[in-house]
Amino acid sequence: MCRERKVYTASADPYCRFIKQHFNETGIAYQEVDIGRNEAGFYELIGFYGKGPLPVIVEDGRIVPVNQPTHLYITHHKR
């Protein structure tokens, strides 16, 4: 079971909105880091992951591969 989940997002990204909506509707706990509003979070993401597509989901310090469309993550990571 995941103890800590961070989701790096950008507010204008539709995949980010989709995963946040899913997590909120299903009660999955997460900490959002909006890289457009959080400069420290942006640099944390770049240092940890580099550049790549959003959202980036980190569970217990490990990146969870998310292929677009995001529903693939949801299908394999049910609550």
C-alpha positions as CSV (number, residue, x, y, z in Angstrom):
1,M,0.0,0.0,0.0
2,C,1.2,3.5,-0.9
3,R,2.2,5.6,2.1
4,E,2.9,8.8,0.2
5,R,1.7,9.9,-3.2
6,K,2.8,13.2,-5.0
7,V,1.3,14.2,-8.2
8,Y,3.2,16.8,-10.2
9,T,0.8,18.8,-12.4
10,A,0.2,21.8,-14.6
11,S,-3.2,23.5,-14.2
12,A,-3.8,23.8,-17.9
13,D,-3.0,20.1,-18.7
14,P,-6.1,18.0,-19.4
15,Y,-4.4,14.7,-18.3
16,C,-3.5,16.4,-15.0
17,R,-7.1,17.5,-14.4
18,F,-8.3,14.0,-15.3
19,I,-6.1,12.2,-12.8
20,K,-6.9,14.7,-10.0
21,Q,-10.6,14.3,-10.7
22,H,-10.3,10.6,-10.5
23,F,-8.3,10.7,-7.3
24,N,-10.7,13.1,-5.7
25,E,-13.8,11.1,-6.8
26,T,-12.4,7.8,-5.5
27,G,-10.9,9.1,-2.3
28,I,-7.3,8.4,-3.2
29,A,-5.0,10.6,-1.1
30,Y,-2.3,12.6,-2.8
31,Q,-0.3,15.8,-2.5
32,E,-0.5,18.0,-5.6
33,V,2.5,19.9,-6.8
34,D,1.4,22.4,-9.5
35,I,4.7,23.2,-11.2
36,G,3.3,26.3,-12.8
37,R,2.6,27.8,-9.3
38,N,5.3,26.2,-7.3
39,E,8.8,27.1,-8.4
40,A,10.5,24.8,-5.8
41,G,8.2,22.0,-6.9
42,F,9.2,22.6,-10.5
43,Y,12.9,22.3,-9.7
44,E,12.2,19.3,-7.4
45,L,10.5,17.5,-10.4
46,I,13.3,18.4,-12.8
47,G,16.0,17.2,-10.4
48,F,14.1,14.0,-9.7
49,Y,12.6,13.1,-13.1
50,G,13.8,15.5,-15.7
51,K,11.6,16.8,-18.5
52,G,8.7,14.7,-19.6
53,P,4.9,14.5,-19.9
54,L,2.7,15.4,-17.0
55,P,1.2,14.2,-14.7
56,V,4.1,12.6,-12.9
57,I,3.0,10.4,-10.1
58,V,5.5,9.5,-7.3
59,E,4.5,6.9,-4.8
60,D,6.8,6.3,-1.8
61,G,9.7,8.0,-3.6
62,R,9.4,6.0,-6.9
63,I,8.0,7.3,-10.1
64,V,4.9,5.4,-11.4
65,P,5.0,5.1,-15.1
66,V,2.0,6.9,-16.6
67,N,1.4,6.5,-20.3
68,Q,-1.0,8.9,-21.9
69,P,-3.9,8.6,-21.8
70,T,-4.0,8.7,-18.0
71,H,-6.8,6.1,-17.8
72,L,-4.2,3.4,-18.2
73,Y,-2.8,4.4,-14.8
74,I,-6.3,4.3,-13.3
75,T,-7.0,0.9,-14.8
76,H,-4.0,-0.6,-13.2
77,H,-3.9,1.3,-9.9
78,K,-7.4,0.9,-8.4
79,R,-7.9,1.9,-4.8
